[in-house]
Amino acid sequence: MPLEMGLYDILGLPGNASHSHIKQAFIKLARESHPDKNPVEKKADCEVRFKRINHAYKVLSDGRKRSLYDKFGEAGLEDSGYCDSDCPSTSSAPFPTRTPATTQSTAGYTEPKQPQKKHLKKGKDVIHELKLSLEEFYAGTARKLVITRKVCCWTCDGAGGSGIKTRCQLCFGQAFFGPGLPCSECRGEGHIFLLKDKCAGCKGKRITFEKKVLDIVVPAGSAKETQLKFNGAADHLPGTNAGDVIVILAEKSHPVFERNGDNISTKIQISLAESLLGFRRKLKTLSGQDVAILMQPGESVQHNGQKVVPNAGMPIPSCPGEFGNLIIDIDVEKVYSSWLRDPQIRKRIRDALPPIEDQAGPEVTHEMVLEDYCEDRHSSRKRRRDDSDHSSGHPNLSNDQCRTQ
């Protein structure tokens, strides 16, 4: 029987009520006591009653909280950090509070409260990487992460059983078979409970497994490698506080955009005419909208130049309503010489552009003709020349070396 019956009385249930009965009672009472479903003059009383009903359901519908309440009452919830400070105490509730006569232990023994969390060592943290697309970082998203974790058995409070432990017959009390190899029977303790004394809930293992659902909310504009911490959501082993689950946000590669802080960038290729006369191109943004990016006539851009669209980048979480920039990297297509060999085309271009000045002057008559550089072709020619010079016994001299002779 539970140590206290206050929360059960709020829902009008016995101490052994099942989870389905608890849920049914909560739904019924919540509808009857909801402030919006009652007259205005009763609203204040209904609000207090509704809070108590909600608090009772939160405790009794959670297996861990209910076990603490059944064994230690409201004081056990407070010591374990589960008490809802916004809810009025059940001691002041307009419900009769029952205390079963069977809670008085024989020989005057009173079961102690659980140790406070601050006195316990913290368990290991669990790190989970969550990969999101750039669109999800832009718009924000919500995910559910289902984890299975180890928790103290709530039937035996992580003891594994009751009574007196005996020496383990598998390791003969040695606990370990070698360095870092604990006994599989006693789990490195050296002593175990007899079969009849083992806990029926955990079979003497002291722990059970439970599934937990974590609601992950990623605000719009969150940075990659952001860490979202869920306190106490990792394994909760006997004698320790539960560790934390840390979710690290990772960014998937994007086929069009690249993110740099609050700015995003993309690369487009344009023709020489577009670089001089302007262009208009369609682009799908991270919001899924098709827009036209426009360089006005009269403006120009060079190869490997950049243009920017202000306030078209990532949302800035610290400044609602503000955005980073969209940076456009420009790649101007190469003009092929076959196209320029046409004298009429060259004349039209020369007439359209400012005059070209011969900066070398007519007095310089020796000319060197430029070629398009090809690393493989020109490097191999250089190697052949070097090899020929070495084979003839006359190593090639650099320009600087030639000047010194």
Stockholm file with secondary structure:
# STOCKHOLM 1.0

chainA/1-405         MPLEMGLYDILGLPGNASHSHIKQAFIKLARESHPDKNPVEKKADCEVRFKRINHAYKVLSDGRKRSLYDKFGEAGLEDSGYCDSDCPSTSSAPFPTRTPATTQSTAGYTEPKQPQKKHLKKGKDVIHELKLSLEEFYAGTARKLVITRKVCCWTCDGAGGSGIKTRCQLCFGQAFFGPGLPCSECRGEGHIFLLKDKCAGCKGKRITFEKKVLDIVVPAGSAKETQLKFNGAADHLPGTNAGDVIVILAEKSHPVFERNGDNISTKIQISLAESLLGFRRKLKTLSGQDVAILMQPGESVQHNGQKVVPNAGMPIPSCPGEFGNLIIDIDVEKVYSSWLRDPQIRKRIRDALPPIEDQAGPEVTHEMVLEDYCEDRHSSRKRRRDDSDHSSGHPNLSNDQCRTQ
#=GR chainA/1-405 SS CCSCCHHHHHHTCCTTCCHHHHHHHHHHHHHHHCGGGSCGGGHHHHHHHHHHHHHHHHHHTSHHHHHHHHHHHHHHHHHTTCCCTTSCCGGGSSSCCCCCGGGSCGGGCCCCCCCCGGGSEECCCEEEEEEECHHHHHHCEEEEEEEEEEEECTTTTTSCBSSCCEECTTTTTCCEEETTEECTTTTTSSEECCGGGBCTTTTTSSEEEEEEEEEEEECTTCCTTCEEEETTCSCBCTTEECCCEEEEEEECCCSSCEEETTEEEEEEEECHHHHHHCEEEEEECTTSCEEEEEECTTCCCCTTCEEEETTCSCBCTTSTTCBCCEEEEEEECCCCHHHHTCHHHHHHHHHHSCCCCCSSCTTCCCCCCCCCCCHHHHHHHHHHHHHHHHHTTCCCCCHHHHHHC
#=GC SS_cons         CCSCCHHHHHHTCCTTCCHHHHHHHHHHHHHHHCGGGSCGGGHHHHHHHHHHHHHHHHHHTSHHHHHHHHHHHHHHHHHTTCCCTTSCCGGGSSSCCCCCGGGSCGGGCCCCCCCCGGGSEECCCEEEEEEECHHHHHHCEEEEEEEEEEEECTTTTTSCBSSCCEECTTTTTCCEEETTEECTTTTTSSEECCGGGBCTTTTTSSEEEEEEEEEEEECTTCCTTCEEEETTCSCBCTTEECCCEEEEEEECCCSSCEEETTEEEEEEEECHHHHHHCEEEEEECTTSCEEEEEECTTCCCCTTCEEEETTCSCBCTTSTTCBCCEEEEEEECCCCHHHHTCHHHHHHHHHHSCCCCCSSCTTCCCCCCCCCCCHHHHHHHHHHHHHHHHHTTCCCCCHHHHHHC
//
